[in-house]
Amino acid sequence: MGKPVLKPAGYDCYVIDYVPSAGGDDFDFGVELERARRQEAEGDFEGACNTRLHSFQRLVDIVPDEGETILDWDDANSQAAIVTGYCSGIDHFLAGDWEMAAAIFEMILDIDPEDHMEATVPLAYVYVAMEEFESFDDIINDVNDKYIDKVVLTLWYEFRKTGRLPHGEVVRLKSRFKPYYDEFMAVEHAVSEDYLKDIRSERPSKEALARELWLQTEHLWTMFPDFIEALRRA
């Protein structure tokens, strides 16, 4: 362990290395990632969020403000920093802190343009929540057309922007992604033992995946209930 610094590792690519620190400035992204996971497993969610945020702040400290800095995903130290930063973005996303979430996800995409963590998806939700429609337009094509998120995002984007749901996407949701439509229309979304067993299995059912998506985005529909209401009427 030591002080984290960037080390060139090829053309326009860097890894995170550790150098001796005389001032007690030791920090290890991998250790902190495991610490956050342990805190979360023990039920200390606030502690886990703080650990991840502190790690992201240390990452900001070593990445230059100007120029392109791409981290090597195959480097264990760099990967731990990217993962921890992404998880901090999710913390802020779930808390409804849109500006901070957007800033974190944007930085993660800057240092990991191949988007190994698929930060583009939550960032797109954040842009719609913020009504940053031009920014949404810039990234939505990077979301895979096969993902249910692409359908939900398109529906919510159009509704937030125009007050109307695009008919074609509603039909697509009801037909091609029916378990997701049924879940979004359901009154209850219980986190039952059967659901937990299903979602943790090697091949979760579509119904379990649909509930997982609802739970991951439920805070959005609590804050913006008019979208779900419009979907019920469609």
C-alpha positions in Angstrom: 0.0 0.0 0.0 1.1 3.6 -0.6 0.0 6.8 -2.2 -1.9 6.2 -5.5 -0.5 7.8 -8.6 -1.0 7.4 -12.3 1.6 5.5 -14.3 1.7 5.5 -18.1 1.0 2.0 -19.6 1.0 2.6 -23.3 -0.5 5.1 -25.7 -3.0 7.3 -23.9 -3.5 4.6 -21.3 -2.6 4.6 -17.6 -2.6 2.3 -14.6 -2.8 3.2 -10.9 0.4 2.5 -9.0 1.3 3.0 -5.4 4.4 4.9 -4.3 5.8 5.2 -0.7 4.2 8.0 1.3 6.0 9.7 4.1 3.0 11.7 5.2 0.7 8.8 6.0 -1.2 9.3 2.8 -1.6 5.6 2.1 -4.7 4.5 0.2 -5.7 1.4 -1.7 -8.7 1.3 -4.0 -9.0 -2.5 -3.8 -9.0 -2.5 0.0 -11.6 0.3 0.1 -13.8 -1.5 -2.4 -13.7 -4.6 -0.1 -14.3 -2.4 2.9 -17.5 -1.0 1.3 -18.7 -4.4 0.4 -18.2 -5.7 4.0 -19.9 -2.6 5.4 -22.9 -3.2 3.2 -23.1 -6.9 4.1 -23.1 -5.9 7.7 -26.0 -3.4 7.2 -23.8 -0.3 7.5 -25.2 1.3 4.3 -24.2 4.8 5.3 -20.7 3.7 6.0 -20.5 1.9 2.7 -21.7 5.0 0.8 -19.1 7.2 2.6 -16.3 4.7 1.8 -17.2 4.7 -1.8 -17.5 8.5 -2.0 -14.1 8.9 -0.3 -12.6 6.5 -2.9 -14.1 8.5 -5.7 -12.7 11.7 -4.3 -9.3 10.1 -4.2 -9.7 9.1 -7.8 -10.6 12.7 -8.7 -7.4 13.8 -7.0 -5.1 11.8 -9.2 -6.9 12.3 -12.6 -5.8 15.5 -14.3 -8.5 18.1 -15.0 -7.4 18.5 -18.6 -6.5 16.0 -21.3 -7.6 12.5 -21.8 -6.9 9.9 -19.1 -7.9 6.4 -19.9 -7.4 3.7 -17.2 -6.4 0.1 -18.2 -9.4 -2.0 -17.2 -7.2 -5.1 -17.0 -5.1 -3.5 -14.3 -6.5 -4.6 -10.9 -5.9 -1.3 -9.1 -7.5 0.7 -11.9 -10.4 -1.6 -12.2 -11.1 -1.3 -8.4 -11.0 2.5 -8.7 -13.5 2.4 -11.6 -15.8 0.0 -9.9 -15.8 1.9 -6.6 -16.5 5.2 -8.5 -19.3 3.7 -10.4 -20.9 2.3 -7.2 -20.6 5.8 -5.6 -22.5 7.1 -8.7 -25.2 4.5 -8.0 -25.4 5.6 -4.4 -26.1 9.2 -5.5 -28.5 8.0 -8.2 -30.6 6.1 -5.7 -30.6 9.1 -3.4 -31.9 11.4 -6.1 -28.7 13.5 -6.1 -28.8 13.9 -9.9 -26.0 16.4 -10.4 -23.5 14.4 -8.3 -24.6 11.2 -10.0 -24.2 12.7 -13.4 -20.7 14.1 -12.6 -19.5 10.7 -11.3 -20.9 8.7 -14.2 -19.5 11.2 -16.8 -16.0 10.9 -15.2 -16.2 7.1 -15.1 -17.0 7.1 -18.8 -14.1 9.5 -19.5 -11.6 7.1 -17.8 -13.3 3.9 -19.1 -14.7 4.8 -22.5 -15.4 1.1 -23.2 -17.9 1.4 -20.4 -17.3 -1.9 -18.7 -19.7 -1.0 -15.9 -22.4 0.2 -18.3 -22.5 3.6 -16.6 -24.3 4.9 -19.7 -27.6 3.3 -18.6 -28.0 5.0 -15.1 -26.5 8.2 -16.6 -29.3 8.2 -19.2 -31.9 7.9 -16.4 -30.3 10.8 -14.7 -30.3 13.0 -17.8 -34.1 12.4 -18.2 -34.7 13.2 -14.5 -32.7 16.4 -14.9 -34.5 17.2 -18.3 -31.0 17.3 -19.9 -32.5 16.1 -23.2 -29.6 17.1 -25.4 -27.2 15.2 -23.2 -29.6 12.2 -23.3 -29.7 12.3 -27.1 -25.9 12.2 -27.1 -25.7 8.9 -25.3 -28.9 7.0 -25.8 -27.6 5.2 -28.9 -24.9 3.7 -26.7 -27.5 1.8 -24.8 -28.1 -1.6 -26.4 -31.4 -1.9 -28.3 -31.9 -5.4 -26.8 -32.0 -3.9 -23.2 -35.3 -3.3 -21.6 -33.7 -0.1 -20.3 -33.7 1.3 -23.8 -37.5 0.9 -24.1 -38.2 2.3 -20.6 -35.8 5.2 -21.2 -37.3 6.1 -24.6 -40.8 6.0 -23.1 -39.9 8.2 -20.1 -37.8 10.6 -22.2 -40.7 11.2 -24.6 -43.1 11.5 -21.8 -40.9 14.0 -19.9 -40.3 16.0 -23.0 -43.7 16.0 -24.7 -46.2 14.8 -22.1 -47.1 11.8 -24.4 -46.0 8.2 -24.6 -44.8 7.0 -28.0 -47.4 4.4 -29.2 -44.8 2.1 -30.8 -42.7 1.8 -27.7 -45.7 1.1 -25.5 -46.7 -1.8 -27.9 -43.1 -3.0 -27.8 -43.1 -3.0 -24.0 -46.4 -4.8 -23.7 -45.5 -7.5 -26.3 -41.8 -8.1 -26.4 -41.1 -7.3 -22.7 -44.4 -8.3 -21.2 -43.0 -9.5 -17.8 -41.5 -6.0 -17.3 -44.8 -4.3 -18.3 -46.7 -6.6 -15.8 -44.2 -5.7 -13.1 -44.4 -2.0 -13.7 -48.2 -2.2 -13.6 -48.3 -4.4 -10.4 -49.4 -2.8 -7.1 -46.9 -4.7 -5.0 -43.2 -5.6 -5.7 -42.3 -7.8 -2.7 -38.7 -8.8 -2.1 -39.7 -12.3 -1.1 -37.5 -15.3 -0.4 -38.6 -16.8 -3.7 -37.6 -13.7 -5.6 -34.2 -13.6 -3.9 -33.5 -17.2 -4.6 -34.6 -16.7 -8.3 -32.5 -13.5 -8.9 -29.4 -15.0 -7.3 -29.6 -18.2 -9.5 -27.4 -18.7 -12.6 -30.4 -18.1 -14.9 -32.9 -15.8 -13.2 -36.5 -15.8 -14.7 -37.7 -12.9 -16.7 -40.1 -12.1 -13.9 -37.3 -11.9 -11.4 -35.3 -9.7 -13.7 -38.4 -7.5 -14.2 -38.7 -7.1 -10.4 -35.0 -6.3 -10.2 -35.4 -3.5 -12.7 -38.4 -2.1 -10.8 -36.5 -2.1 -7.5 -33.5 -0.4 -9.2 -35.6 2.4 -10.5 -38.5 2.5 -8.0 -37.1 5.8 -6.5 -37.6 7.4 -9.9 -41.3 6.4 -10.2 -41.9 7.6 -6.6 -40.5 11.0 -7.5 -42.1 11.1 -10.9 -45.3 9.0 -10.5 -47.0 10.6 -13.5 -45.0 8.4 -15.8 -46.4 5.2 -14.3 -49.9 6.7 -14.2 -49.6 7.5 -17.9 -48.4 4.0 -18.7 -51.4 2.5 -16.9 -53.7 4.5 -19.1 -51.9 3.7 -22.3 
